[in-house]
Amino acid sequence: MKKIVCLALALLALPAFAGEAEIRQVLKLKFPNIKVDGVQPAPLAGLFEVRIQTQEGPQILYSDANADFLVLDGNIIDAKTGRNLTKERMQKLTAIEFSSLPLDLAVKIQRGNGKRVLAMFSDPYCPYCRRLEQTLLQIDDITIYVFMYPVIRPDRADHSRAVWCAPDRAKAWLDLAVADPPKVPPGGAGCANPVDKVLELGRTLRINGTPTLFYADGERGMALPAAQLRAKLDEIARQSTKKN
């Protein structure tokens, strides 16, 4: 996804043009380190096929004659703004009613006034989840509902169950999901816990990877840098306030 965004941003403010030679020239100017193998009309009228060589090997992207829109890896990118229109559409299609989430099955972590609200499905042994936890530590005034979703290392699912059995679940989760090395709660996993219910919930919501986030407006998302995540949470909070 980073590759898609970087490519889109690099093509911002392209001048209008309407020929293969012009497309080749613009790509050469924008990407001097990328070899353009060829530009030709695509089978679909109005599109050009652009064959390039990158460090990852040969790739194909498609452009309209004016380079207003790009098609890369099945995603439509607005070249003027860098917006991934396909991703935005999928986020709307997979949105849920946040109030429908069974928050009683989640570990609640609150810092400050908790006005920024987020739910996430997370495996404490998922490297991306652990990285996200470090990001979340940089955001204050937040409420996080953690649905423990041990699918990366199912053999260690009892560690998540032990979190639920701990006297302080929030601390136990952070000790497991943030500490290096992970600190497994000492009390064991003998209590009634919701992990199996969360696994079933995740399958129902078609969660195929961790971390998966749900914002307070119901939109589904993935991990973001701290500044972008904070800004998104603030915007959602403002919109919620306006509605109320």
C-alpha positions in Angstrom: 0.0 0.0 0.0 2.9 2.4 0.7 4.1 1.8 -2.8 0.7 2.9 -4.2 0.6 6.0 -2.1 4.2 7.0 -2.9 3.6 6.6 -6.6 0.4 8.6 -6.5 2.0 11.4 -4.6 4.9 11.5 -6.9 2.5 12.1 -9.8 0.6 15.0 -8.3 0.1 18.0 -10.4 1.0 16.4 -13.7 0.5 18.5 -16.8 -2.2 17.5 -19.2 -1.0 15.4 -22.1 -2.5 13.0 -24.6 0.2 10.8 -26.2 2.5 7.9 -25.5 5.6 9.9 -25.9 4.4 12.5 -23.4 3.5 9.7 -20.9 7.0 8.3 -21.2 8.6 11.7 -20.8 6.6 12.5 -17.7 7.5 9.2 -16.1 11.1 9.7 -16.9 11.1 13.1 -15.2 9.2 11.9 -12.2 11.0 8.6 -11.8 14.6 9.0 -13.1 15.6 5.7 -11.4 12.9 3.6 -12.9 13.2 2.2 -16.4 10.1 2.5 -18.6 10.1 -0.6 -20.8 7.1 0.5 -22.9 4.0 2.6 -23.2 1.1 1.5 -25.4 -2.7 1.7 -25.6 -4.4 -0.7 -23.2 -7.1 -3.1 -24.4 -9.6 -0.8 -22.7 -10.2 2.3 -24.7 -8.9 5.5 -23.1 -6.2 3.8 -21.0 -2.5 3.4 -21.6 -0.5 0.5 -20.4 2.9 1.5 -18.8 5.5 -1.2 -18.3 8.2 -0.2 -15.8 11.2 -1.9 -14.1 11.6 -1.3 -10.3 13.7 -2.8 -7.6 10.9 -5.3 -7.0 10.9 -6.3 -10.7 8.7 -5.5 -13.7 5.4 -3.9 -13.0 2.5 -2.6 -15.0 0.3 0.5 -14.2 -2.4 2.1 -16.3 -3.0 5.8 -16.9 -5.6 7.8 -18.7 -4.4 10.1 -21.4 -4.3 13.1 -19.0 -2.8 11.2 -16.0 -5.7 12.2 -13.9 -6.2 8.7 -12.6 -3.8 5.8 -12.3 -4.6 2.1 -11.9 -2.0 0.1 -9.9 -2.4 -3.3 -8.2 -6.2 -3.1 -8.8 -6.5 0.3 -7.1 -7.7 3.5 -8.7 -5.6 6.5 -7.6 -6.6 10.1 -8.0 -3.3 11.5 -9.2 -4.2 15.1 -8.2 -4.8 14.3 -4.6 -3.1 11.0 -4.0 -6.4 9.5 -2.7 -6.8 5.8 -3.2 -10.4 5.8 -4.4 -10.7 2.0 -4.3 -9.5 1.8 -0.7 -11.9 4.5 0.3 -14.8 2.7 -1.3 -13.9 -0.6 0.4 -13.7 1.1 3.8 -17.3 2.3 3.3 -18.5 -1.1 2.1 -16.9 -2.9 5.1 -17.9 -0.3 7.8 -20.0 -1.5 10.7 -22.1 0.1 13.4 -19.6 0.6 16.2 -22.3 0.2 18.8 -22.9 -3.3 17.5 -19.5 -4.4 18.8 -19.7 -6.5 22.0 -17.3 -4.3 23.9 -17.8 -6.4 27.0 -15.5 -9.0 25.3 -12.7 -6.5 24.9 -9.9 -5.3 27.2 -10.5 -1.6 27.8 -7.5 0.7 28.0 -8.1 4.3 28.8 -5.7 7.2 29.0 -6.7 10.7 30.0 -10.3 11.7 29.2 -10.6 8.9 26.6 -12.3 11.1 24.0 -10.6 9.4 21.1 -12.2 6.0 20.7 -10.9 3.0 18.8 -11.5 -0.8 18.8 -8.9 -3.2 17.4 -8.5 -6.9 16.8 -4.9 -7.7 17.8 -2.6 -10.7 18.3 0.2 -9.9 20.9 2.6 -11.9 18.8 1.9 -10.1 15.5 4.8 -7.8 14.7 2.6 -5.2 13.1 0.3 -5.2 16.1 3.3 -4.7 18.5 4.4 -1.8 16.3 0.9 -0.3 16.5 0.9 -0.6 20.3 4.0 1.6 20.3 2.2 4.1 18.2 -0.8 4.1 20.4 1.4 4.9 23.4 2.1 8.2 21.8 -1.6 9.2 21.7 -3.2 10.6 24.9 -6.9 11.0 25.8 -7.8 7.7 24.1 -10.0 4.7 24.8 -8.9 1.5 23.2 -11.1 -1.6 23.1 -8.7 -4.6 22.5 -10.3 -7.7 21.1 -7.7 -10.3 21.7 -7.5 -12.2 18.4 -4.6 -14.8 18.6 -4.5 -16.0 15.0 -0.8 -15.4 14.3 0.4 -17.6 17.1 -2.6 -19.8 18.0 -0.3 -22.0 20.0 0.1 -19.1 22.4 -3.6 -18.3 22.7 -3.5 -19.1 26.4 -1.4 -16.0 26.9 -4.3 -13.9 25.7 -6.6 -15.9 28.0 -4.3 -15.2 30.9 -4.6 -11.5 30.2 -8.4 -11.7 30.8 -7.7 -13.6 34.1 -5.3 -11.0 35.4 -6.4 -8.5 38.1 -5.5 -5.6 35.9 -6.4 -6.6 32.3 -5.2 -3.3 30.7 -1.7 -3.6 32.4 -1.5 -7.3 31.6 -2.3 -6.7 27.9 0.3 -4.0 27.6 2.9 -6.1 29.4 2.2 -8.9 26.9 1.8 -6.8 23.7 4.3 -4.0 24.3 7.0 -5.3 26.6 10.2 -6.7 25.0 10.3 -9.6 25.6 6.6 -10.1 26.1 5.6 -10.7 29.8 3.0 -13.4 30.1 0.6 -12.9 33.0 1.6 -15.2 35.9 -1.8 -16.2 37.0 -2.6 -18.6 34.1 -5.7 -19.0 31.9 -8.0 -20.8 34.2 -10.8 -18.3 34.4 -13.8 -18.0 32.0 -12.6 -15.8 29.1 -14.0 -14.5 25.8 -11.1 -15.4 23.5 -13.1 -18.1 21.6 -16.0 -15.8 21.2 -13.7 -13.1 19.9 -12.3 -15.5 17.4 -15.8 -16.3 16.1 -16.7 -12.6 16.1 -13.6 -12.0 13.9 -14.6 -14.6 11.5 -18.1 -13.1 11.3 -16.6 -9.7 10.5 -14.2 -11.3 8.0 -11.1 -10.1 9.7 -8.3 -11.8 7.8 -5.3 -9.9 9.3 -4.1 -8.1 12.4 -4.2 -5.5 13.5 -7.6 -4.5 12.2 -9.1 -1.3 13.5 -12.6 0.0 13.8 -13.1 3.7 14.4 -16.0 5.2 16.3 -17.8 6.0 13.0 -17.6 2.3 12.1 -15.0 2.6 9.4 -12.5 -0.3 9.2 -8.8 0.5 9.0 -5.3 -0.6 9.4 -2.3 0.8 11.3 -1.3 4.4 10.6 1.6 6.6 11.8 0.9 8.4 15.1 0.2 11.9 13.6 -2.2 10.5 11.0 -4.0 8.3 13.5 -4.4 11.1 16.0 -5.7 13.4 13.3 -8.2 10.8 12.1 -9.4 10.1 15.6 -9.9 13.8 16.2 -11.8 14.3 13.0 -14.2 11.5 13.8 -14.7 12.9 17.3 -15.5 16.3 15.9 -18.0 14.8 13.5 -19.6 12.8 16.3 -19.9 16.0 18.4 -21.6 17.8 15.5 -24.2 15.0 15.1 -25.0 15.1 18.7 
